[in-house]
Amino acid sequence: MRITNQMLAKSAAKSGISLQGTSLLNILNHKSSSGLLGSIGNNTSTSASKILKKSNYSKLEDLSENLNKYASKLTDSAKDSIYDKAKEGGNTKDILSDISKMVEGYNATMKQLKITGGTMNEFYRQQLKEISTGSKEALKGIGITQEKDGSLAVNEKTLQNADADALKKALGSESGFVSKLSFISNRINQNASVNVMSASSRYTSNGSAYMGSFEESKYNFWG
């Protein structure tokens, strides 16, 4: 089954993510295919490399799950959102704690995506960078800026001085930042989980399990 622009657009639109900046079609239909066939045909992989692959994907699975956890906590879709509670109580302590953990998780996930390598991981890394770039001004208003490598930096003084309304404007549904972050981190987690299973399979060396995990991972993006 060949991937089409319509299939990608329909899925990405669910979370407001634009795919124009990164050619996923090129990645999935061309680069990944050749890389996959090359991997299947290569019988020189060692037990050590499989262990390392599994370890990297296990770390990525845990990190992306943690990132999704804090991104989800910062959404304002609930009736009594974290922002409403902060405004009512006049204390943003809980929000600031979750923001710090989200930023820490974002940076750790970005780093692990690069360490783990692979076409899909590079795609997801670029998507995380684009999400942050798209909300650059809103994030800057509460003290969060993007570094050249895509990581996020926090100006603690500016963040501490931001009130509940400013935090909600930057991170809530108006900006769409955390909802997009939650969507992508969930896809990263699913892809990592599939690859952990693939690395553990005794069939990986002849390609059958790897092909199956690749197909599942590929369609998980818009599933």
C-alpha positions as CSV (number, residue, x, y, z in Angstrom):
1,M,0.0,0.0,0.0
2,R,1.5,3.3,-1.1
3,I,1.1,6.3,1.1
4,T,-0.6,9.3,-0.3
5,N,-0.7,13.0,0.6
6,Q,-4.4,12.7,1.4
7,M,-3.8,10.0,4.0
8,L,-1.1,12.0,5.7
9,A,-3.1,15.3,5.7
10,K,-6.2,13.7,7.1
11,S,-4.4,12.2,10.1
12,A,-2.2,15.2,10.8
13,A,-5.2,17.6,10.6
14,K,-6.7,15.8,13.7
15,S,-4.1,17.5,15.9
16,G,-3.4,20.6,13.8
17,I,0.1,19.5,12.7
18,S,1.4,20.7,9.3
19,L,3.5,18.3,7.3
20,Q,4.6,20.8,4.7
21,G,8.0,21.5,6.4
22,T,9.0,17.8,6.3
23,S,8.4,15.4,3.5
24,L,7.2,12.3,5.2
25,L,6.2,10.8,1.8
26,N,9.8,11.0,0.7
27,I,10.9,9.4,4.0
28,L,8.4,6.6,4.0
29,N,8.1,5.8,0.3
30,H,11.8,6.2,-0.7
31,K,14.4,6.6,2.0
32,S,12.9,4.1,4.4
33,S,12.3,1.5,1.8
34,S,15.9,1.4,0.6
35,G,17.2,1.5,4.2
36,L,14.8,-1.3,5.2
37,L,15.8,-3.6,2.4
38,G,19.4,-2.9,3.1
39,S,18.9,-3.8,6.8
40,I,17.1,-7.0,5.9
41,G,19.8,-8.1,3.5
42,N,22.6,-7.4,6.0
43,N,23.3,-10.5,8.0
44,T,26.3,-9.0,9.8
45,S,24.4,-7.5,12.7
46,T,25.7,-8.7,16.0
47,S,24.0,-9.5,19.3
48,A,25.7,-6.4,20.8
49,S,24.1,-4.2,18.1
50,K,20.7,-5.7,18.8
51,I,21.1,-5.2,22.5
52,L,22.1,-1.5,21.9
53,K,19.1,-1.0,19.5
54,K,16.7,-2.4,22.1
55,S,18.3,-0.3,24.8
56,N,18.0,2.9,22.8
57,Y,14.4,2.2,21.9
58,S,13.5,1.3,25.4
59,K,14.9,4.6,26.6
60,L,13.0,6.4,23.9
61,E,9.8,4.6,24.8
62,D,10.1,5.7,28.4
63,L,11.1,9.3,27.6
64,S,8.3,9.8,25.1
65,E,5.8,8.4,27.5
66,N,6.9,10.8,30.1
67,L,6.8,13.7,27.7
68,N,3.3,12.8,26.6
69,K,2.2,12.6,30.3
70,Y,3.2,16.2,31.1
71,A,2.0,17.6,27.7
72,S,-1.4,16.0,28.4
73,K,-1.5,17.5,31.9
74,L,-1.0,21.0,30.4
75,T,-3.9,20.8,28.0
76,D,-7.0,22.9,28.9
77,S,-9.6,20.7,27.5
78,A,-10.9,19.5,30.9
79,K,-13.8,21.4,32.6
80,D,-11.6,22.3,35.5
81,S,-8.3,22.6,33.8
82,I,-5.0,23.2,35.6
83,Y,-5.1,26.8,34.5
84,D,-8.6,27.3,36.0
85,K,-7.5,25.9,39.3
86,A,-4.4,28.1,39.3
87,K,-6.4,31.2,38.6
88,E,-9.0,30.3,41.2
89,G,-6.3,29.5,43.9
90,G,-4.0,32.3,42.8
91,N,-1.0,29.9,42.6
92,T,0.7,28.7,39.5
93,K,3.2,26.4,41.4
94,D,1.7,23.2,39.9
95,I,1.7,24.5,36.4
96,L,5.3,25.7,36.6
97,S,6.3,22.3,37.9
98,D,4.6,20.5,35.0
99,I,6.1,22.9,32.5
100,S,9.6,22.3,33.8
101,K,9.1,18.6,33.6
102,M,7.6,18.9,30.1
103,V,10.6,20.9,28.9
104,E,13.0,18.4,30.5
105,G,11.1,15.6,28.8
106,Y,11.1,17.4,25.4
107,N,14.9,17.9,25.5
108,A,15.6,14.4,26.6
109,T,13.3,12.9,23.9
110,M,14.9,15.1,21.2
111,K,18.4,13.9,22.3
112,Q,17.4,10.3,22.4
113,L,15.8,10.4,19.0
114,K,19.1,11.6,17.6
115,I,21.0,8.9,19.5
116,T,18.7,6.1,18.4
117,G,18.8,7.2,14.8
118,G,16.8,5.9,11.9
119,T,14.5,7.6,9.3
120,M,11.3,7.7,11.4
121,N,13.1,9.0,14.4
122,E,14.7,11.8,12.4
123,F,11.2,12.7,11.0
124,Y,9.8,12.8,14.6
125,R,12.7,14.9,15.7
126,Q,12.1,17.4,12.9
127,Q,8.4,17.5,13.8
128,L,9.1,18.3,17.4
129,K,11.3,21.2,16.3
130,E,8.6,22.5,13.9
131,I,6.0,22.4,16.7
132,S,8.2,24.6,18.9
133,T,9.0,26.9,16.0
134,G,5.3,27.4,15.2
135,S,4.7,28.5,18.8
136,K,7.9,30.5,19.1
137,E,6.4,33.9,20.1
138,A,3.8,32.5,22.5
139,L,6.4,30.4,24.3
140,K,8.8,33.3,24.4
141,G,6.2,35.3,26.3
142,I,6.4,32.9,29.2
143,G,10.2,32.5,29.1
144,I,10.6,29.4,26.9
145,T,12.9,29.8,23.9
146,Q,14.2,27.4,21.2
147,E,17.9,26.8,20.8
148,K,19.6,26.2,17.4
149,D,19.6,22.5,17.9
150,G,15.8,22.5,18.6
151,S,16.1,22.0,22.3
152,L,14.1,24.3,24.7
153,A,15.6,26.7,27.3
154,V,13.7,28.3,30.1
155,N,14.2,31.8,31.6
156,E,13.1,30.9,35.2
157,K,12.4,34.5,36.1
158,T,10.1,35.2,33.2
159,L,8.3,31.9,33.7
160,Q,7.8,32.5,37.4
161,N,6.3,35.9,36.7
162,A,3.8,34.6,34.2
163,D,0.2,34.4,35.5
164,A,-2.3,31.7,34.8
165,D,-3.9,33.5,31.8
166,A,-0.5,34.0,30.1
167,L,0.4,30.3,30.7
168,K,-2.9,29.2,29.3
169,K,-2.5,31.4,26.2
170,A,1.0,30.0,25.5
171,L,0.2,26.4,26.2
172,G,-3.5,25.9,26.0
173,S,-5.8,25.3,23.0
174,E,-5.2,28.8,21.7
175,S,-1.6,28.0,20.8
176,G,-2.1,24.3,20.2
177,F,1.5,23.6,21.3
178,V,0.9,20.9,24.0
179,S,-1.9,19.2,22.0
180,K,0.5,18.8,19.0
181,L,3.3,17.8,21.4
182,S,1.1,15.1,22.9
183,F,0.1,13.8,19.5
184,I,3.7,13.5,18.3
185,S,5.1,12.1,21.6
186,N,2.4,9.4,21.4
187,R,3.5,8.4,17.9
188,I,7.2,8.4,19.0
189,N,6.2,6.1,21.9
190,Q,4.3,3.7,19.7
191,N,7.1,3.5,17.2
192,A,9.7,2.9,19.9
193,S,7.5,0.2,21.4
194,V,7.2,-1.6,18.1
195,N,11.0,-1.5,17.6
196,V,11.7,-2.8,21.1
197,M,9.5,-5.8,20.2
198,S,11.3,-6.1,16.9
199,A,14.8,-6.1,18.5
200,S,13.6,-8.8,20.9
201,S,12.3,-11.1,18.2
202,R,14.3,-14.1,17.1
203,Y,13.1,-13.5,13.5
204,T,14.7,-10.1,13.2
205,S,17.8,-11.5,11.4
206,N,15.8,-12.8,8.4
207,G,13.7,-9.7,8.2
208,S,10.2,-11.0,8.8
209,A,9.7,-9.5,12.2
210,Y,11.5,-6.3,11.2
211,M,9.2,-5.9,8.2
212,G,6.1,-6.5,10.3
213,S,7.2,-4.0,12.9
214,F,8.1,-1.4,10.3
215,E,4.6,-1.7,8.7
216,E,2.9,-1.3,12.1
217,S,5.1,1.6,13.0
218,K,4.5,3.3,9.7
219,Y,0.7,3.2,9.8
220,N,0.7,4.1,13.5
221,F,1.6,7.7,12.5
222,W,-1.8,8.4,11.2
223,G,-3.8,5.6,12.8
